[in-house]
Amino acid sequence: MNTVALNNTGKTKKLIELPNDICRRLSLQAAAMGTSVKRLIENMVINSIEDSDDDALYSYLLETRPEGSVMLSDHEQAELLNRLRKKAMSDEV
């Protein structure tokens, strides 16, 4: 079954499975903070990513996806810009 987003919130839903004891502890922590478990988990994940080391992530990407470290040639840049301009013009109609 496909889900259609009616508004573009820029969010993605993920289904995760947690052990029962962890869920109970999260419920208690959320109640103590006056929030929901969902909101607590969302905030924990967001804070974790915001606190992460971007340099380490970039190093990982360079090791696993080295093609991303190669700059486009002038010819490739021009082709890409032309394609994007054509697409932008066709989308404006």
PDB file of N, CA, C and O in Angstrom:
ATOM      1  N   MET A   1       0.830  -1.166   0.000  1.00  0.00           N
ATOM      2  CA  MET A   1       0.000   0.000   0.000  1.00  0.00           C
ATOM      3  C   MET A   1       0.881   1.237   0.000  1.00  0.00           C
ATOM      4  O   MET A   1       1.768   1.369   0.843  1.00  0.00           O
ATOM      5  N   ASN A   2       0.645   2.140  -0.934  1.00  0.00           N
ATOM      6  CA  ASN A   2       1.396   3.384  -1.012  1.00  0.00           C
ATOM      7  C   ASN A   2       0.708   4.465  -0.202  1.00  0.00           C
ATOM      8  O   ASN A   2      -0.520   4.530  -0.150  1.00  0.00           O
ATOM      9  N   THR A   3       1.499   5.305   0.424  1.00  0.00           N
ATOM     10  CA  THR A   3       0.979   6.422   1.198  1.00  0.00           C
ATOM     11  C   THR A   3       1.226   7.699   0.418  1.00  0.00           C
ATOM     12  O   THR A   3       2.319   7.914  -0.106  1.00  0.00           O
ATOM     13  N   VAL A   4       0.219   8.536   0.343  1.00  0.00           N
ATOM     14  CA  VAL A   4       0.343   9.804  -0.362  1.00  0.00           C
ATOM     15  C   VAL A   4       0.391  10.914   0.670  1.00  0.00           C
ATOM     16  O   VAL A   4      -0.494  11.024   1.519  1.00  0.00           O
ATOM     17  N   ALA A   5       1.433  11.738   0.594  1.00  0.00           N
ATOM     18  CA  ALA A   5       1.555  12.864   1.516  1.00  0.00           C
ATOM     19  C   ALA A   5       0.744  14.035   0.991  1.00  0.00           C
ATOM     20  O   ALA A   5       0.909  14.444  -0.158  1.00  0.00           O
ATOM     21  N   LEU A   6      -0.126  14.572   1.823  1.00  0.00           N
ATOM     22  CA  LEU A   6      -0.934  15.709   1.423  1.00  0.00           C
ATOM     23  C   LEU A   6      -0.220  17.026   1.663  1.00  0.00           C
ATOM     24  O   LEU A   6      -0.541  18.035   1.035  1.00  0.00           O
ATOM     25  N   ASN A   7       0.731  17.019   2.554  1.00  0.00           N
ATOM     26  CA  ASN A   7       1.540  18.212   2.779  1.00  0.00           C
ATOM     27  C   ASN A   7       2.999  17.801   2.786  1.00  0.00           C
ATOM     28  O   ASN A   7       3.347  16.704   3.222  1.00  0.00           O
ATOM     29  N   ASN A   8       3.836  18.680   2.305  1.00  0.00           N
ATOM     30  CA  ASN A   8       5.259  18.374   2.221  1.00  0.00           C
ATOM     31  C   ASN A   8       5.938  18.836   3.497  1.00  0.00           C
ATOM     32  O   ASN A   8       6.426  19.964   3.569  1.00  0.00           O
ATOM     33  N   THR A   9       5.974  17.977   4.501  1.00  0.00           N
ATOM     34  CA  THR A   9       6.568  18.342   5.784  1.00  0.00           C
ATOM     35  C   THR A   9       8.054  18.034   5.820  1.00  0.00           C
ATOM     36  O   THR A   9       8.743  18.452   6.751  1.00  0.00           O
ATOM     37  N   GLY A  10       8.559  17.319   4.837  1.00  0.00           N
ATOM     38  CA  GLY A  10       9.971  16.980   4.836  1.00  0.00           C
ATOM     39  C   GLY A  10      10.324  15.965   5.893  1.00  0.00           C
ATOM     40  O   GLY A  10      11.443  15.972   6.406  1.00  0.00           O
ATOM     41  N   LYS A  11       9.407  15.102   6.227  1.00  0.00           N
ATOM     42  CA  LYS A  11       9.659  14.088   7.251  1.00  0.00           C
ATOM     43  C   LYS A  11       9.455  12.705   6.658  1.00  0.00           C
ATOM     44  O   LYS A  11       8.738  12.536   5.672  1.00  0.00           O
ATOM     45  N   THR A  12      10.094  11.722   7.272  1.00  0.00           N
ATOM     46  CA  THR A  12       9.965  10.332   6.856  1.00  0.00           C
ATOM     47  C   THR A  12       9.567   9.500   8.061  1.00  0.00           C
ATOM     48  O   THR A  12      10.100   9.678   9.156  1.00  0.00           O
ATOM     49  N   LYS A  13       8.631   8.593   7.850  1.00  0.00           N
ATOM     50  CA  LYS A  13       8.235   7.685   8.930  1.00  0.00           C
ATOM     51  C   LYS A  13       9.104   6.441   8.875  1.00  0.00           C
ATOM     52  O   LYS A  13       9.385   5.906   7.803  1.00  0.00           O
ATOM     53  N   LYS A  14       9.527   5.990  10.054  1.00  0.00           N
ATOM     54  CA  LYS A  14      10.306   4.766  10.181  1.00  0.00           C
ATOM     55  C   LYS A  14       9.683   3.917  11.269  1.00  0.00           C
ATOM     56  O   LYS A  14       9.345   4.411  12.345  1.00  0.00           O
ATOM     57  N   LEU A  15       9.536   2.654  10.983  1.00  0.00           N
ATOM     58  CA  LEU A  15       9.032   1.705  11.965  1.00  0.00           C
ATOM     59  C   LEU A  15      10.234   1.064  12.642  1.00  0.00           C
ATOM     60  O   LEU A  15      11.085   0.464  11.985  1.00  0.00           O
ATOM     61  N   ILE A  16      10.292   1.198  13.976  1.00  0.00           N
ATOM     62  CA  ILE A  16      11.404   0.600  14.712  1.00  0.00           C
ATOM     63  C   ILE A  16      10.846  -0.352  15.760  1.00  0.00           C
ATOM     64  O   ILE A  16       9.722  -0.188  16.234  1.00  0.00           O
ATOM     65  N   GLU A  17      11.639  -1.337  16.109  1.00  0.00           N
ATOM     66  CA  GLU A  17      11.254  -2.283  17.147  1.00  0.00           C
ATOM     67  C   GLU A  17      12.218  -2.145  18.308  1.00  0.00           C
ATOM     68  O   GLU A  17      13.436  -2.172  18.130  1.00  0.00           O
ATOM     69  N   LEU A  18      11.653  -1.994  19.510  1.00  0.00           N
ATOM     70  CA  LEU A  18      12.454  -1.850  20.717  1.00  0.00           C
ATOM     71  C   LEU A  18      12.036  -2.914  21.718  1.00  0.00           C
ATOM     72  O   LEU A  18      10.873  -3.316  21.737  1.00  0.00           O
ATOM     73  N   PRO A  19      12.958  -3.374  22.546  1.00  0.00           N
ATOM     74  CA  PRO A  19      12.604  -4.340  23.593  1.00  0.00           C
ATOM     75  C   PRO A  19      11.576  -3.731  24.556  1.00  0.00           C
ATOM     76  O   PRO A  19      11.550  -2.518  24.764  1.00  0.00           O
ATOM     77  N   ASN A  20      10.737  -4.582  25.136  1.00  0.00           N
ATOM     78  CA  ASN A  20       9.679  -4.123  26.041  1.00  0.00           C
ATOM     79  C   ASN A  20      10.215  -3.326  27.225  1.00  0.00           C
ATOM     80  O   ASN A  20       9.627  -2.316  27.610  1.00  0.00           O
ATOM     81  N   ASP A  21      11.326  -3.774  27.804  1.00  0.00           N
ATOM     82  CA  ASP A  21      11.854  -3.051  28.960  1.00  0.00           C
ATOM     83  C   ASP A  21      12.322  -1.647  28.585  1.00  0.00           C
ATOM     84  O   ASP A  21      12.197  -0.717  29.382  1.00  0.00           O
ATOM     85  N   ILE A  22      12.852  -1.491  27.395  1.00  0.00           N
ATOM     86  CA  ILE A  22      13.270  -0.168  26.920  1.00  0.00           C
ATOM     87  C   ILE A  22      12.046   0.718  26.712  1.00  0.00           C
ATOM     88  O   ILE A  22      12.070   1.899  27.058  1.00  0.00           O
ATOM     89  N   CYS A  23      10.981   0.159  26.152  1.00  0.00           N
ATOM     90  CA  CYS A  23       9.748   0.924  25.942  1.00  0.00           C
ATOM     91  C   CYS A  23       9.168   1.400  27.274  1.00  0.00           C
ATOM     92  O   CYS A  23       8.700   2.534  27.380  1.00  0.00           O
ATOM     93  N   ARG A  24       9.201   0.538  28.284  1.00  0.00           N
ATOM     94  CA  ARG A  24       8.698   0.935  29.598  1.00  0.00           C
ATOM     95  C   ARG A  24       9.524   2.077  30.173  1.00  0.00           C
ATOM     96  O   ARG A  24       8.979   3.037  30.717  1.00  0.00           O
ATOM     97  N   ARG A  25      10.843   1.966  30.050  1.00  0.00           N
ATOM     98  CA  ARG A  25      11.718   3.018  30.566  1.00  0.00           C
ATOM     99  C   ARG A  25      11.513   4.324  29.814  1.00  0.00           C
ATOM    100  O   ARG A  25      11.517   5.401  30.411  1.00  0.00           O
ATOM    101  N   LEU A  26      11.333   4.224  28.495  1.00  0.00           N
ATOM    102  CA  LEU A  26      11.068   5.428  27.707  1.00  0.00           C
ATOM    103  C   LEU A  26       9.732   6.052  28.108  1.00  0.00           C
ATOM    104  O   LEU A  26       9.616   7.276  28.182  1.00  0.00           O
ATOM    105  N   SER A  27       8.735   5.225  28.365  1.00  0.00           N
ATOM    106  CA  SER A  27       7.427   5.727  28.797  1.00  0.00           C
ATOM    107  C   SER A  27       7.537   6.488  30.100  1.00  0.00           C
ATOM    108  O   SER A  27       6.951   7.560  30.248  1.00  0.00           O
ATOM    109  N   LEU A  28       8.287   5.938  31.050  1.00  0.00           N
ATOM    110  CA  LEU A  28       8.482   6.609  32.336  1.00  0.00           C
ATOM    111  C   LEU A  28       9.235   7.923  32.170  1.00  0.00           C
ATOM    112  O   LEU A  28       8.879   8.936  32.772  1.00  0.00           O
ATOM    113  N   GLN A  29      10.273   7.896  31.352  1.00  0.00           N
ATOM    114  CA  GLN A  29      11.064   9.104  31.120  1.00  0.00           C
ATOM    115  C   GLN A  29      10.214  10.171  30.440  1.00  0.00           C
ATOM    116  O   GLN A  29      10.277  11.342  30.814  1.00  0.00           O
ATOM    117  N   ALA A  30       9.423   9.779  29.448  1.00  0.00           N
ATOM    118  CA  ALA A  30       8.567  10.730  28.738  1.00  0.00           C
ATOM    119  C   ALA A  30       7.528  11.318  29.683  1.00  0.00           C
ATOM    120  O   ALA A  30       7.281  12.524  29.662  1.00  0.00           O
ATOM    121  N   ALA A  31       6.917  10.473  30.513  1.00  0.00           N
ATOM    122  CA  ALA A  31       5.920  10.961  31.465  1.00  0.00           C
ATOM    123  C   ALA A  31       6.541  11.961  32.435  1.00  0.00           C
ATOM    124  O   ALA A  31       5.934  12.982  32.755  1.00  0.00           O
ATOM    125  N   ALA A  32       7.737  11.668  32.894  1.00  0.00           N
ATOM    126  CA  ALA A  32       8.420  12.575  33.820  1.00  0.00           C
ATOM    127  C   ALA A  32       8.727  13.914  33.163  1.00  0.00           C
ATOM    128  O   ALA A  32       8.785  14.945  33.833  1.00  0.00           O
ATOM    129  N   MET A  33       8.924  13.890  31.850  1.00  0.00           N
ATOM    130  CA  MET A  33       9.238  15.120  31.115  1.00  0.00           C
ATOM    131  C   MET A  33       7.974  15.805  30.591  1.00  0.00           C
ATOM    132  O   MET A  33       8.043  16.905  30.041  1.00  0.00           O
ATOM    133  N   GLY A  34       6.824  15.155  30.763  1.00  0.00           N
ATOM    134  CA  GLY A  34       5.572  15.733  30.298  1.00  0.00           C
ATOM    135  C   GLY A  34       5.421  15.711  28.792  1.00  0.00           C
ATOM    136  O   GLY A  34       4.833  16.628  28.218  1.00  0.00           O
ATOM    137  N   THR A  35       5.938  14.685  28.144  1.00  0.00           N
ATOM    138  CA  THR A  35       5.850  14.574  26.690  1.00  0.00           C
ATOM    139  C   THR A  35       5.469  13.145  26.319  1.00  0.00           C
ATOM    140  O   THR A  35       5.327  12.287  27.190  1.00  0.00           O
ATOM    141  N   SER A  36       5.308  12.899  25.044  1.00  0.00           N
ATOM    142  CA  SER A  36       4.977  11.551  24.578  1.00  0.00           C
ATOM    143  C   SER A  36       6.259  10.774  24.279  1.00  0.00           C
ATOM    144  O   SER A  36       7.329  11.353  24.094  1.00  0.00           O
ATOM    145  N   VAL A  37       6.124   9.453  24.237  1.00  0.00           N
ATOM    146  CA  VAL A  37       7.279   8.607  23.899  1.00  0.00           C
ATOM    147  C   VAL A  37       7.754   8.927  22.489  1.00  0.00           C
ATOM    148  O   VAL A  37       8.955   8.994  22.231  1.00  0.00           O
ATOM    149  N   LYS A  38       6.819   9.121  21.590  1.00  0.00           N
ATOM    150  CA  LYS A  38       7.167   9.441  20.203  1.00  0.00           C
ATOM    151  C   LYS A  38       8.007  10.709  20.145  1.00  0.00           C
ATOM    152  O   LYS A  38       9.059  10.730  19.505  1.00  0.00           O
ATOM    153  N   ARG A  39       7.552  11.759  20.805  1.00  0.00           N
ATOM    154  CA  ARG A  39       8.276  13.033  20.802  1.00  0.00           C
ATOM    155  C   ARG A  39       9.637  12.882  21.471  1.00  0.00           C
ATOM    156  O   ARG A  39      10.621  13.457  21.005  1.00  0.00           O
ATOM    157  N   LEU A  40       9.703  12.120  22.552  1.00  0.00           N
ATOM    158  CA  LEU A  40      10.966  11.890  23.247  1.00  0.00           C
ATOM    159  C   LEU A  40      11.975  11.208  22.326  1.00  0.00           C
ATOM    160  O   LEU A  40      13.126  11.634  22.237  1.00  0.00           O
ATOM    161  N   ILE A  41      11.542  10.146  21.640  1.00  0.00           N
ATOM    162  CA  ILE A  41      12.438   9.421  20.737  1.00  0.00           C
ATOM    163  C   ILE A  41      12.867  10.320  19.579  1.00  0.00           C
ATOM    164  O   ILE A  41      14.041  10.330  19.209  1.00  0.00           O
ATOM    165  N   GLU A  42      11.923  11.077  19.003  1.00  0.00           N
ATOM    166  CA  GLU A  42      12.269  11.988  17.908  1.00  0.00           C
ATOM    167  C   GLU A  42      13.333  12.982  18.349  1.00  0.00           C
ATOM    168  O   GLU A  42      14.312  13.205  17.638  1.00  0.00           O
ATOM    169  N   ASN A  43      13.143  13.579  19.523  1.00  0.00           N
ATOM    170  CA  ASN A  43      14.114  14.554  20.026  1.00  0.00           C
ATOM    171  C   ASN A  43      15.465  13.922  20.293  1.00  0.00           C
ATOM    172  O   ASN A  43      16.501  14.533  20.032  1.00  0.00           O
ATOM    173  N   MET A  44      15.463  12.693  20.815  1.00  0.00           N
ATOM    174  CA  MET A  44      16.722  12.004  21.088  1.00  0.00           C
ATOM    175  C   MET A  44      17.491  11.750  19.791  1.00  0.00           C
ATOM    176  O   MET A  44      18.703  11.956  19.738  1.00  0.00           O
ATOM    177  N   VAL A  45      16.800  11.309  18.763  1.00  0.00           N
ATOM    178  CA  VAL A  45      17.452  11.026  17.478  1.00  0.00           C
ATOM    179  C   VAL A  45      17.956  12.320  16.843  1.00  0.00           C
ATOM    180  O   VAL A  45      19.089  12.377  16.365  1.00  0.00           O
ATOM    181  N   ILE A  46      17.125  13.349  16.838  1.00  0.00           N
ATOM    182  CA  ILE A  46      17.525  14.631  16.241  1.00  0.00           C
ATOM    183  C   ILE A  46      18.738  15.200  16.963  1.00  0.00           C
ATOM    184  O   ILE A  46      19.690  15.644  16.321  1.00  0.00           O
ATOM    185  N   ASN A  47      18.712  15.191  18.288  1.00  0.00           N
ATOM    186  CA  ASN A  47      19.853  15.707  19.056  1.00  0.00           C
ATOM    187  C   ASN A  47      21.115  14.898  18.806  1.00  0.00           C
ATOM    188  O   ASN A  47      22.212  15.453  18.746  1.00  0.00           O
ATOM    189  N   SER A  48      20.959  13.592  18.659  1.00  0.00           N
ATOM    190  CA  SER A  48      22.108  12.728  18.397  1.00  0.00           C
ATOM    191  C   SER A  48      22.759  13.090  17.062  1.00  0.00           C
ATOM    192  O   SER A  48      23.984  13.168  16.966  1.00  0.00           O
ATOM    193  N   ILE A  49      21.950  13.308  16.048  1.00  0.00           N
ATOM    194  CA  ILE A  49      22.481  13.655  14.728  1.00  0.00           C
ATOM    195  C   ILE A  49      23.090  15.047  14.734  1.00  0.00           C
ATOM    196  O   ILE A  49      24.140  15.267  14.131  1.00  0.00           O
ATOM    197  N   GLU A  50      22.441  15.991  15.409  1.00  0.00           N
ATOM    198  CA  GLU A  50      22.989  17.350  15.473  1.00  0.00           C
ATOM    199  C   GLU A  50      24.326  17.381  16.201  1.00  0.00           C
ATOM    200  O   GLU A  50      25.184  18.210  15.896  1.00  0.00           O
ATOM    201  N   ASP A  51      24.504  16.481  17.159  1.00  0.00           N
ATOM    202  CA  ASP A  51      25.750  16.425  17.916  1.00  0.00           C
ATOM    203  C   ASP A  51      26.828  15.592  17.227  1.00  0.00           C
ATOM    204  O   ASP A  51      27.968  15.554  17.688  1.00  0.00           O
ATOM    205  N   SER A  52      26.480  14.927  16.131  1.00  0.00           N
ATOM    206  CA  SER A  52      27.439  14.039  15.472  1.00  0.00           C
ATOM    207  C   SER A  52      28.541  14.843  14.794  1.00  0.00           C
ATOM    208  O   SER A  52      28.389  16.033  14.517  1.00  0.00           O
ATOM    209  N   ASP A  53      29.621  14.182  14.543  1.00  0.00           N
ATOM    210  CA  ASP A  53      30.799  14.797  13.941  1.00  0.00           C
ATOM    211  C   ASP A  53      30.684  14.722  12.420  1.00  0.00           C
ATOM    212  O   ASP A  53      30.812  13.647  11.833  1.00  0.00           O
ATOM    213  N   ASP A  54      30.443  15.871  11.788  1.00  0.00           N
ATOM    214  CA  ASP A  54      30.294  15.900  10.335  1.00  0.00           C
ATOM    215  C   ASP A  54      31.569  15.467   9.621  1.00  0.00           C
ATOM    216  O   ASP A  54      31.504  14.867   8.548  1.00  0.00           O
ATOM    217  N   ASP A  55      32.722  15.765  10.204  1.00  0.00           N
ATOM    218  CA  ASP A  55      33.987  15.365   9.581  1.00  0.00           C
ATOM    219  C   ASP A  55      34.103  13.850   9.523  1.00  0.00           C
ATOM    220  O   ASP A  55      34.592  13.302   8.535  1.00  0.00           O
ATOM    221  N   ALA A  56      33.659  13.172  10.570  1.00  0.00           N
ATOM    222  CA  ALA A  56      33.710  11.708  10.584  1.00  0.00           C
ATOM    223  C   ALA A  56      32.758  11.134   9.544  1.00  0.00           C
ATOM    224  O   ALA A  56      33.090  10.164   8.862  1.00  0.00           O
ATOM    225  N   LEU A  57      31.577  11.730   9.421  1.00  0.00           N
ATOM    226  CA  LEU A  57      30.628  11.263   8.400  1.00  0.00           C
ATOM    227  C   LEU A  57      31.187  11.468   6.998  1.00  0.00           C
ATOM    228  O   LEU A  57      31.064  10.595   6.139  1.00  0.00           O
ATOM    229  N   TYR A  58      31.798  12.619   6.774  1.00  0.00           N
ATOM    230  CA  TYR A  58      32.387  12.905   5.470  1.00  0.00           C
ATOM    231  C   TYR A  58      33.526  11.931   5.168  1.00  0.00           C
ATOM    232  O   TYR A  58      33.648  11.451   4.041  1.00  0.00           O
ATOM    233  N   SER A  59      34.353  11.637   6.161  1.00  0.00           N
ATOM    234  CA  SER A  59      35.445  10.669   5.979  1.00  0.00           C
ATOM    235  C   SER A  59      34.891   9.299   5.603  1.00  0.00           C
ATOM    236  O   SER A  59      35.429   8.618   4.730  1.00  0.00           O
ATOM    237  N   TYR A  60      33.808   8.904   6.274  1.00  0.00           N
ATOM    238  CA  TYR A  60      33.177   7.620   5.964  1.00  0.00           C
ATOM    239  C   TYR A  60      32.679   7.606   4.517  1.00  0.00           C
ATOM    240  O   TYR A  60      32.875   6.626   3.799  1.00  0.00           O
ATOM    241  N   LEU A  61      32.036   8.692   4.096  1.00  0.00           N
ATOM    242  CA  LEU A  61      31.547   8.751   2.717  1.00  0.00           C
ATOM    243  C   LEU A  61      32.689   8.693   1.713  1.00  0.00           C
ATOM    244  O   LEU A  61      32.557   8.049   0.672  1.00  0.00           O
ATOM    245  N   LEU A  62      33.798   9.349   2.002  1.00  0.00           N
ATOM    246  CA  LEU A  62      34.940   9.300   1.095  1.00  0.00           C
ATOM    247  C   LEU A  62      35.496   7.888   0.965  1.00  0.00           C
ATOM    248  O   LEU A  62      35.943   7.483  -0.108  1.00  0.00           O
ATOM    249  N   GLU A  63      35.466   7.140   2.074  1.00  0.00           N
ATOM    250  CA  GLU A  63      35.973   5.767   2.046  1.00  0.00           C
ATOM    251  C   GLU A  63      35.025   4.827   1.311  1.00  0.00           C
ATOM    252  O   GLU A  63      35.465   3.941   0.579  1.00  0.00           O
ATOM    253  N   THR A  64      33.723   5.023   1.508  1.00  0.00           N
ATOM    254  CA  THR A  64      32.755   4.083   0.950  1.00  0.00           C
ATOM    255  C   THR A  64      32.205   4.514  -0.401  1.00  0.00           C
ATOM    256  O   THR A  64      31.779   3.672  -1.191  1.00  0.00           O
ATOM    257  N   ARG A  65      32.208   5.814  -0.676  1.00  0.00           N
ATOM    258  CA  ARG A  65      31.687   6.345  -1.939  1.00  0.00           C
ATOM    259  C   ARG A  65      32.693   7.334  -2.524  1.00  0.00           C
ATOM    260  O   ARG A  65      32.411   8.531  -2.583  1.00  0.00           O
ATOM    261  N   PRO A  66      33.862   6.855  -2.957  1.00  0.00           N
ATOM    262  CA  PRO A  66      34.919   7.771  -3.394  1.00  0.00           C
ATOM    263  C   PRO A  66      34.560   8.601  -4.621  1.00  0.00           C
ATOM    264  O   PRO A  66      35.188   9.631  -4.866  1.00  0.00           O
ATOM    265  N   GLU A  67      33.561   8.174  -5.397  1.00  0.00           N
ATOM    266  CA  GLU A  67      33.214   8.952  -6.587  1.00  0.00           C
ATOM    267  C   GLU A  67      32.700  10.341  -6.217  1.00  0.00           C
ATOM    268  O   GLU A  67      32.697  11.244  -7.053  1.00  0.00           O
ATOM    269  N   GLY A  68      32.271  10.513  -4.980  1.00  0.00           N
ATOM    270  CA  GLY A  68      31.784  11.811  -4.539  1.00  0.00           C
ATOM    271  C   GLY A  68      32.891  12.822  -4.314  1.00  0.00           C
ATOM    272  O   GLY A  68      32.616  14.016  -4.196  1.00  0.00           O
ATOM    273  N   SER A  69      34.138  12.372  -4.250  1.00  0.00           N
ATOM    274  CA  SER A  69      35.244  13.297  -4.007  1.00  0.00           C
ATOM    275  C   SER A  69      35.841  13.833  -5.302  1.00  0.00           C
ATOM    276  O   SER A  69      36.725  14.690  -5.268  1.00  0.00           O
ATOM    277  N   VAL A  70      35.367  13.338  -6.447  1.00  0.00           N
ATOM    278  CA  VAL A  70      35.871  13.784  -7.739  1.00  0.00           C
ATOM    279  C   VAL A  70      35.025  14.956  -8.210  1.00  0.00           C
ATOM    280  O   VAL A  70      33.802  14.852  -8.306  1.00  0.00           O
ATOM    281  N   MET A  71      35.677  16.063  -8.500  1.00  0.00           N
ATOM    282  CA  MET A  71      34.970  17.252  -8.956  1.00  0.00           C
ATOM    283  C   MET A  71      34.545  17.069 -10.418  1.00  0.00           C
ATOM    284  O   MET A  71      35.188  16.352 -11.184  1.00  0.00           O
ATOM    285  N   LEU A  72      33.449  17.733 -10.780  1.00  0.00           N
ATOM    286  CA  LEU A  72      32.991  17.698 -12.156  1.00  0.00           C
ATOM    287  C   LEU A  72      33.923  18.529 -13.037  1.00  0.00           C
ATOM    288  O   LEU A  72      34.446  19.560 -12.615  1.00  0.00           O
ATOM    289  N   SER A  73      34.117  18.061 -14.261  1.00  0.00           N
ATOM    290  CA  SER A  73      34.892  18.858 -15.204  1.00  0.00           C
ATOM    291  C   SER A  73      34.035  20.040 -15.656  1.00  0.00           C
ATOM    292  O   SER A  73      32.829  20.061 -15.411  1.00  0.00           O
ATOM    293  N   ASP A  74      34.647  21.012 -16.306  1.00  0.00           N
ATOM    294  CA  ASP A  74      33.899  22.174 -16.796  1.00  0.00           C
ATOM    295  C   ASP A  74      32.805  21.750 -17.771  1.00  0.00           C
ATOM    296  O   ASP A  74      31.702  22.297 -17.760  1.00  0.00           O
ATOM    297  N   HIS A  75      33.120  20.776 -18.607  1.00  0.00           N
ATOM    298  CA  HIS A  75      32.138  20.266 -19.577  1.00  0.00           C
ATOM    299  C   HIS A  75      30.953  19.612 -18.859  1.00  0.00           C
ATOM    300  O   HIS A  75      29.798  19.853 -19.211  1.00  0.00           O
ATOM    301  N   GLU A  76      31.247  18.786 -17.854  1.00  0.00           N
ATOM    302  CA  GLU A  76      30.180  18.127 -17.094  1.00  0.00           C
ATOM    303  C   GLU A  76      29.323  19.148 -16.347  1.00  0.00           C
ATOM    304  O   GLU A  76      28.104  18.996 -16.270  1.00  0.00           O
ATOM    305  N   GLN A  77      29.956  20.188 -15.797  1.00  0.00           N
ATOM    306  CA  GLN A  77      29.210  21.233 -15.112  1.00  0.00           C
ATOM    307  C   GLN A  77      28.264  21.949 -16.067  1.00  0.00           C
ATOM    308  O   GLN A  77      27.110  22.213 -15.730  1.00  0.00           O
ATOM    309  N   ALA A  78      28.762  22.261 -17.263  1.00  0.00           N
ATOM    310  CA  ALA A  78      27.937  22.952 -18.255  1.00  0.00           C
ATOM    311  C   ALA A  78      26.750  22.094 -18.672  1.00  0.00           C
ATOM    312  O   ALA A  78      25.635  22.599 -18.798  1.00  0.00           O
ATOM    313  N   GLU A  79      26.982  20.791 -18.889  1.00  0.00           N
ATOM    314  CA  GLU A  79      25.890  19.881 -19.257  1.00  0.00           C
ATOM    315  C   GLU A  79      24.844  19.804 -18.155  1.00  0.00           C
ATOM    316  O   GLU A  79      23.643  19.837 -18.423  1.00  0.00           O
ATOM    317  N   LEU A  80      25.304  19.702 -16.923  1.00  0.00           N
ATOM    318  CA  LEU A  80      24.383  19.624 -15.794  1.00  0.00           C
ATOM    319  C   LEU A  80      23.554  20.899 -15.680  1.00  0.00           C
ATOM    320  O   LEU A  80      22.339  20.832 -15.494  1.00  0.00           O
ATOM    321  N   LEU A  81      24.197  22.055 -15.788  1.00  0.00           N
ATOM    322  CA  LEU A  81      23.465  23.319 -15.712  1.00  0.00           C
ATOM    323  C   LEU A  81      22.446  23.443 -16.835  1.00  0.00           C
ATOM    324  O   LEU A  81      21.335  23.923 -16.609  1.00  0.00           O
ATOM    325  N   ASN A  82      22.804  23.019 -18.037  1.00  0.00           N
ATOM    326  CA  ASN A  82      21.860  23.071 -19.159  1.00  0.00           C
ATOM    327  C   ASN A  82      20.646  22.184 -18.900  1.00  0.00           C
ATOM    328  O   ASN A  82      19.510  22.588 -19.150  1.00  0.00           O
ATOM    329  N   ARG A  83      20.892  20.974 -18.398  1.00  0.00           N
ATOM    330  CA  ARG A  83      19.768  20.074 -18.088  1.00  0.00           C
ATOM    331  C   ARG A  83      18.864  20.675 -17.026  1.00  0.00           C
ATOM    332  O   ARG A  83      17.640  20.627 -17.145  1.00  0.00           O
ATOM    333  N   LEU A  84      19.469  21.241 -15.986  1.00  0.00           N
ATOM    334  CA  LEU A  84      18.681  21.831 -14.905  1.00  0.00           C
ATOM    335  C   LEU A  84      17.888  23.042 -15.390  1.00  0.00           C
ATOM    336  O   LEU A  84      16.738  23.231 -14.993  1.00  0.00           O
ATOM    337  N   ARG A  85      18.493  23.856 -16.240  1.00  0.00           N
ATOM    338  CA  ARG A  85      17.778  25.020 -16.790  1.00  0.00           C
ATOM    339  C   ARG A  85      16.590  24.579 -17.635  1.00  0.00           C
ATOM    340  O   ARG A  85      15.501  25.142 -17.528  1.00  0.00           O
ATOM    341  N   LYS A  86      16.807  23.556 -18.485  1.00  0.00           N
ATOM    342  CA  LYS A  86      15.712  23.051 -19.329  1.00  0.00           C
ATOM    343  C   LYS A  86      14.587  22.502 -18.463  1.00  0.00           C
ATOM    344  O   LYS A  86      13.412  22.738 -18.741  1.00  0.00           O
ATOM    345  N   LYS A  87      14.947  21.767 -17.412  1.00  0.00           N
ATOM    346  CA  LYS A  87      13.940  21.213 -16.525  1.00  0.00           C
ATOM    347  C   LYS A  87      13.183  22.328 -15.806  1.00  0.00           C
ATOM    348  O   LYS A  87      11.959  22.274 -15.680  1.00  0.00           O
ATOM    349  N   ALA A  88      13.909  23.332 -15.339  1.00  0.00           N
ATOM    350  CA  ALA A  88      13.264  24.452 -14.642  1.00  0.00           C
ATOM    351  C   ALA A  88      12.307  25.191 -15.574  1.00  0.00           C
ATOM    352  O   ALA A  88      11.219  25.587 -15.155  1.00  0.00           O
ATOM    353  N   MET A  89      12.696  25.376 -16.819  1.00  0.00           N
ATOM    354  CA  MET A  89      11.825  26.070 -17.785  1.00  0.00           C
ATOM    355  C   MET A  89      10.579  25.245 -18.099  1.00  0.00           C
ATOM    356  O   MET A  89       9.489  25.799 -18.238  1.00  0.00           O
ATOM    357  N   SER A  90      10.733  23.934 -18.209  1.00  0.00           N
ATOM    358  CA  SER A  90       9.577  23.087 -18.530  1.00  0.00           C
ATOM    359  C   SER A  90       8.650  22.960 -17.342  1.00  0.00           C
ATOM    360  O   SER A  90       7.448  22.772 -17.527  1.00  0.00           O
ATOM    361  N   ASP A  91       9.170  23.056 -16.114  1.00  0.00           N
ATOM    362  CA  ASP A  91       8.346  22.974 -14.917  1.00  0.00           C
ATOM    363  C   ASP A  91       7.579  24.253 -14.632  1.00  0.00           C
ATOM    364  O   ASP A  91       6.576  24.224 -13.918  1.00  0.00           O
ATOM    365  N   GLU A  92       8.031  25.374 -15.176  1.00  0.00           N
ATOM    366  CA  GLU A  92       7.385  26.659 -14.918  1.00  0.00           C
ATOM    367  C   GLU A  92       6.030  26.783 -15.599  1.00  0.00           C
ATOM    368  O   GLU A  92       5.205  27.598 -15.186  1.00  0.00           O
ATOM    369  N   VAL A  93       5.791  25.997 -16.624  1.00  0.00           N
ATOM    370  CA  VAL A  93       4.564  26.113 -17.410  1.00  0.00           C
ATOM    371  C   VAL A  93       3.362  25.647 -16.673  1.00  0.00           C
ATOM    372  O   VAL A  93       2.255  25.685 -17.209  1.00  0.00           O
TER     373      VAL A  93
END
